């Protein structure tokens, strides 16, 4: 039995974030999600927040703390893509992805760390991507933002580890979500040929790794990058 915690998942209104929130709820935790639109799963508190705005993040945390108590687990999942080849990529297409995926994670973690340091307990999980370490044409901005989360997690581990705060990275590969469902059967088959397991992951397979990292059994794991990619990015 894992201790019941107060959990915040950013970008918890769809896809992997939604599945992560659902899994924490199923394990008996108090769960809040941030979303710019839409709602988290039933049983979760949904708060409006834009991770590109520090004041918005602060307000969302205050709302969650008032309703559910100090946040003990934070999952930085909110992310965007603006894919295009380097020579066509505008500066805005680069910086907007960095601002959401990387600086957004910084804003969320900085705000979360205040309560965690006070409590001398915290679990921080950053959702990266196989693309962050493996690379992908047309995703210079996205890959850079996701790779940077690894350096962030390892620096945080060195800063916060002595206070019983762990920081880890989960790097999903291709996941069966609305986005992959939009690919043609031929495109899906092509992608699956590159994956040693020969299939996409389900969002639940990612979610269970996240909940395990946040649980009591993973208290001595920090600064780790855990791929959930069916072997796609081996060794990266």
C-alpha positions as CSV (number, residue, x, y, z in Angstrom):
1,X,0.0,0.0,0.0
2,X,1.4,3.3,-1.0
3,X,0.9,6.5,1.1
4,X,-1.9,8.7,-0.1
5,X,-0.4,12.0,-1.5
6,X,-1.5,15.3,-3.0
7,X,-0.6,15.1,-6.7
8,X,-0.6,17.8,-9.4
9,X,-0.4,16.8,-13.1
10,X,0.1,19.6,-15.6
11,X,-1.7,19.2,-19.0
12,X,-3.9,16.6,-17.4
13,X,-6.9,17.1,-19.7
14,X,-5.9,14.7,-22.5
15,X,-3.6,12.0,-23.6
16,X,-0.8,10.8,-21.3
17,X,-1.5,13.5,-18.7
18,X,-5.1,12.4,-18.4
19,X,-4.0,8.7,-18.0
20,X,-1.5,9.7,-15.4
21,X,-4.1,11.6,-13.4
22,X,-6.5,8.6,-13.7
23,X,-3.9,6.2,-12.4
24,X,-3.1,8.3,-9.4
25,X,-6.8,8.5,-8.6
26,X,-7.1,4.7,-8.9
27,X,-4.3,4.4,-6.4
28,X,-6.2,6.5,-3.9
29,X,-4.3,9.8,-4.2
30,X,-5.8,13.4,-4.1
31,X,-5.3,14.6,-7.7
32,X,-5.4,18.0,-9.4
33,X,-4.7,18.7,-13.0
34,X,-3.9,21.9,-14.8
35,X,-5.4,22.6,-18.2
36,X,-5.8,25.5,-20.5
37,X,-9.1,24.0,-21.7
38,X,-11.1,20.8,-21.1
39,X,-11.3,18.8,-17.9
40,X,-9.3,16.2,-16.1
41,X,-10.7,12.8,-15.3
42,X,-13.7,12.4,-13.0
43,X,-12.5,12.7,-9.4
44,X,-9.7,15.1,-10.1
45,X,-9.8,18.8,-9.4
46,X,-9.2,20.8,-12.7
47,X,-7.6,24.2,-12.4
48,X,-7.0,26.6,-15.2
49,X,-3.3,27.4,-15.8
50,X,-1.0,28.4,-18.5
51,X,2.6,27.2,-17.8
52,X,4.1,30.0,-19.8
53,X,2.8,32.5,-17.2
54,X,4.4,32.3,-13.7
55,X,1.5,34.2,-12.1
56,X,-1.0,31.7,-13.6
57,X,1.1,28.8,-12.3
58,X,1.2,30.4,-8.8
59,X,-2.6,31.0,-8.8
60,X,-3.2,27.3,-9.8
61,X,-1.0,26.0,-7.0
62,X,-2.7,28.2,-4.5
63,X,-6.1,26.9,-5.6
64,X,-4.9,23.3,-5.3
65,X,-3.3,23.8,-1.9
66,X,-6.4,25.4,-0.6
67,X,-8.6,22.5,-1.8
68,X,-6.3,19.5,-1.3
69,X,-3.4,20.5,0.9
70,X,0.3,20.9,0.1
71,X,1.4,19.4,-3.2
72,X,3.7,16.4,-2.6
73,X,4.0,15.0,-6.1
74,X,4.2,17.1,-9.3
75,X,4.2,15.7,-12.8
76,X,5.4,18.2,-15.4
77,X,3.6,16.9,-18.5
78,X,2.2,20.0,-20.3
79,X,3.8,20.2,-23.7
80,X,3.3,21.4,-27.3
81,X,4.8,20.7,-30.7
82,X,5.4,23.1,-33.6
83,X,7.1,20.8,-36.0
84,X,8.9,22.0,-39.1
85,X,12.4,21.7,-40.6
86,X,15.2,23.8,-39.3
87,X,15.5,26.2,-42.3
88,X,11.7,26.9,-42.2
89,X,11.5,27.1,-38.4
90,X,10.8,30.7,-37.2
91,X,12.3,32.0,-34.0
92,X,8.8,32.0,-32.5
93,X,8.2,28.4,-33.4
94,X,11.4,27.6,-31.5
95,X,11.0,29.8,-28.5
96,X,7.3,29.0,-27.9
97,X,8.0,25.3,-27.6
98,X,11.0,25.9,-25.3
99,X,8.8,28.3,-23.2
100,X,6.1,25.7,-22.7
101,X,8.0,22.5,-22.5
102,X,11.1,23.5,-20.7
103,X,10.6,26.9,-19.0
104,X,7.1,25.8,-18.2
105,X,8.5,22.8,-16.3
106,X,10.9,25.2,-14.5
107,X,8.0,27.5,-13.4
108,X,6.0,24.6,-12.1
109,X,8.9,22.9,-10.2
110,X,10.1,26.2,-8.7
111,X,6.6,26.8,-7.2
112,X,6.2,23.2,-6.1
113,X,9.6,23.1,-4.4
114,X,8.7,25.6,-1.7
115,X,6.2,23.2,-0.1
116,X,8.4,20.2,-0.7
117,X,11.4,21.7,1.0
118,X,9.2,22.7,4.0
119,X,7.8,19.1,4.2
120,X,11.2,17.5,3.5
121,X,9.4,15.3,1.0
122,X,8.7,15.5,-2.7
123,X,8.4,13.6,-5.9
124,X,9.0,15.4,-9.2
125,X,8.5,13.6,-12.5
126,X,9.3,15.2,-15.8
127,X,7.6,13.8,-18.9
128,X,10.2,13.9,-21.7
129,X,10.2,11.9,-24.9
130,X,12.3,9.3,-26.8
131,X,12.8,12.2,-29.3
132,X,14.7,14.2,-26.7
133,X,17.6,11.7,-26.8
134,X,17.1,10.0,-30.1
135,X,16.3,13.0,-32.2
136,X,13.8,13.5,-35.0
137,X,13.9,15.5,-38.2
138,X,11.5,18.5,-38.0
139,X,11.6,18.6,-34.2
140,X,14.7,20.6,-33.4
141,X,12.7,22.7,-31.0
142,X,10.8,19.8,-29.4
143,X,13.8,17.5,-29.1
144,X,15.9,20.3,-27.5
145,X,13.1,21.1,-25.0
146,X,12.8,17.4,-24.0
147,X,16.5,16.7,-23.8
148,X,17.0,19.7,-21.5
149,X,14.6,18.1,-19.0
150,X,17.3,15.5,-18.3
151,X,19.9,18.1,-17.3
152,X,17.2,19.8,-15.2
153,X,16.3,16.6,-13.4
154,X,19.9,15.8,-12.6
155,X,20.7,19.3,-11.3
156,X,17.5,19.2,-9.1
157,X,18.6,15.8,-7.8
158,X,21.9,17.3,-6.6
159,X,20.2,20.4,-5.2
160,X,17.2,18.8,-3.5
161,X,18.1,15.1,-2.9
162,X,19.2,15.6,0.7
163,X,15.7,16.9,1.5
164,X,14.1,13.6,0.5
165,X,12.9,15.1,-2.9
166,X,13.5,12.9,-5.9
167,X,13.4,14.1,-9.5
168,X,13.1,11.7,-12.4
169,X,12.4,11.7,-16.1
170,X,10.0,9.4,-18.0
171,X,10.7,9.3,-21.7
172,X,7.7,7.8,-23.6
173,X,8.0,6.6,-27.2
174,X,5.0,6.3,-29.6
175,X,1.8,6.2,-27.5
176,X,-1.6,5.2,-28.7
177,X,-3.4,8.6,-28.4
178,X,-5.6,10.9,-30.4
179,X,-2.5,12.0,-32.3
180,X,-1.4,8.6,-33.4
181,X,-5.0,7.6,-34.2
182,X,-4.9,10.3,-36.9
183,X,-2.1,8.6,-38.8
184,X,-3.0,6.4,-41.7
185,X,-2.7,2.6,-41.3
186,X,0.3,2.6,-43.6
187,X,2.0,5.4,-41.5
188,X,1.2,3.5,-38.3
189,X,2.7,0.3,-39.8
190,X,5.9,2.2,-40.8
191,X,6.4,3.6,-37.4
192,X,5.7,0.2,-35.7
193,X,8.5,-1.4,-37.9
194,X,11.0,0.9,-36.2
195,X,9.9,-0.2,-32.7
196,X,11.4,-3.5,-31.5
197,X,8.2,-4.4,-29.6
198,X,6.2,-3.8,-32.9
199,X,3.4,-1.8,-31.3
200,X,2.6,1.6,-29.7
201,X,2.3,1.9,-25.9
202,X,-0.9,2.5,-24.2
203,X,-1.1,5.7,-22.1
204,X,-1.7,3.5,-19.0
205,X,1.7,1.8,-19.5
206,X,3.4,5.2,-19.2
207,X,1.1,6.2,-16.3
208,X,2.0,3.2,-14.2
209,X,5.7,4.0,-14.4
210,X,5.0,7.6,-13.2
211,X,2.9,6.4,-10.3
212,X,5.6,3.9,-9.3
213,X,8.3,6.6,-9.3
214,X,6.1,8.8,-7.1
215,X,5.4,5.9,-4.7
216,X,7.1,4.7,-1.5
217,X,9.1,1.9,-3.3
218,X,11.0,4.4,-5.5
219,X,12.4,6.6,-2.8
220,X,16.0,5.9,-3.6
221,X,15.7,6.6,-7.4
222,X,16.6,10.1,-8.5
223,X,18.1,11.6,-11.6
224,X,17.1,8.6,-13.6
225,X,15.7,8.6,-17.2
226,X,13.2,5.8,-17.7
227,X,12.3,5.0,-21.3
228,X,8.8,3.6,-22.0
229,X,9.4,3.2,-25.7
230,X,9.3,-0.5,-26.6
231,X,13.1,-0.4,-27.1
232,X,13.0,2.3,-29.8
233,X,15.7,4.5,-28.3
234,X,17.9,1.9,-26.7
235,X,21.2,3.3,-25.3
236,X,20.2,6.9,-25.9
